[in-house]
Structure formats: structure tokens, C-alpha cells
Amino acid sequence: MKIDRNVVEKIAHLARLDVENVDESVADMSRILTFMEKLNELDTSNVEPLVYLTEEVNAFREDVVKQEITHEEALKNAPDADENFIKVAKVIEQ
């Protein structure tokens, strides 16, 4: 696959990214794809799939409810709040 300015700009648009240096991103993505092509040349038919990087098992602990801050403290630190709730900007428009 050929990476050019149009591809980088389209990916940036789809990912909602603000790419400051498109030419640098073109070069970076091209290097990544070149590396991936080299990896695809390897014969991995005798390699067992890797699920976990280590043999460690999750260390579970009991959940403990802690009241780190009060309701009033949370509202006091909010950028915008009324007497009971933190107000946030509407993110879905219909």
C-alpha cells in the first residue's frame, strides 16, 4: 500500500486527529508498513500463538468502597454544576 498525503489526511480525519506535520506522518507510516511487510515474510507456521506475554496470573483483591471526597467537594471542583449535579456539554445532537 502506498502512503501519501491524502491517505494520512483521511486517516487523521476518520480518527479525529489533528496531524501537525503530514509529511512526517507519511514517512512514519511508510516505515511502519515496510516493517510489517518484512514481518509478513517470516515463516510463522511452526510458532504457537501467544496469548499472554508472561506466565503471571491476575492478582485479585476485594473491592473496597471508599469515600475519597464528599458530594459537596466533587460539585465544588466541577467546572459547572448546580446544587446536585455536575453539568457537562451536550455531545450528541439530533
C-alpha distance (Angstrom), angle and dihedral (degrees) to the residues before:
residue distance angle dihedral
M1 . . .
K2 3.77 . .
I3 3.80 115.6 .
D4 3.78 115.8 -151.3
R5 3.79 137.7 156.4
N6 3.80 92.7 -82.8
V7 3.81 92.5 54.4
V8 3.81 92.8 48.5
E9 3.79 92.4 46.7
K10 3.82 91.3 48.8
I11 3.84 92.4 48.9
A12 3.81 90.2 46.9
H13 3.80 90.5 50.4
L14 3.81 93.2 48.3
A15 3.82 91.9 46.6
R16 3.81 91.9 43.6
L17 3.80 90.9 -122.6
D18 3.77 127.2 152.1
V19 3.81 103.4 -138.9
E20 3.79 109.0 -162.8
N21 3.80 98.3 -172.7
V22 3.81 110.7 33.4
D23 3.82 94.3 176.4
E24 3.80 91.2 54.7
S25 3.81 89.9 48.5
V26 3.81 90.4 51.0
A27 3.80 89.6 54.9
D28 3.83 92.7 45.5
M29 3.80 93.8 49.3
S30 3.79 91.4 46.4
R31 3.81 90.6 53.6
I32 3.80 90.5 48.8
L33 3.82 92.3 51.4
T34 3.81 91.2 46.4
F35 3.80 89.3 53.3
M36 3.80 90.9 48.2
E37 3.81 90.2 51.7
K38 3.81 89.2 54.0
L39 3.80 90.5 50.0
N40 3.81 90.1 51.0
E41 3.81 89.1 58.4
L42 3.81 90.8 64.1
D43 3.80 118.8 100.6
T44 3.79 104.2 -124.1
S45 3.80 97.2 163.3
N46 3.83 91.8 111.7
V47 3.80 95.3 43.2
E48 3.78 116.3 103.2
P49 3.81 113.2 -130.8
L50 3.78 113.9 -100.0
V51 3.77 115.4 -131.4
Y52 3.80 100.8 167.8
L53 3.79 129.6 22.9
T54 3.81 94.2 -143.7
E55 3.78 137.6 29.9
E56 3.80 91.7 -123.0
V57 3.77 119.4 123.9
N58 3.79 122.8 -141.8
A59 3.77 113.2 -90.1
F60 3.78 105.2 -137.8
R61 3.77 123.2 -159.6
E62 3.74 133.3 -175.6
D63 3.78 116.1 -92.0
V64 3.76 110.3 -114.7
V65 3.78 119.8 -162.6
K66 3.77 110.7 -135.4
Q67 3.77 127.5 -178.3
E68 3.80 97.7 -140.8
I69 3.81 95.4 169.1
T70 3.75 133.4 7.6
H71 3.78 124.6 -110.3
E72 3.80 89.4 -108.8
E73 3.82 92.4 51.2
A74 3.80 90.8 51.9
L75 3.79 92.1 50.7
K76 3.81 91.4 45.2
N77 3.83 91.0 56.1
A78 3.82 94.9 45.3
P79 3.81 117.2 106.3
D80 3.83 89.8 -131.3
A81 3.79 127.7 10.0
D82 3.78 143.2 148.7
E83 3.79 124.0 -145.8
N84 3.83 94.7 -69.8
F85 3.82 111.3 14.7
I86 3.79 142.5 46.8
K87 3.80 109.4 -118.9
V88 3.80 118.5 -137.5
A89 3.77 132.9 -177.4
K90 3.79 118.0 -92.9
V91 3.80 108.5 -102.9
I92 3.81 101.9 -179.8
E93 3.76 120.2 63.2
Q94 3.79 124.4 -170.3
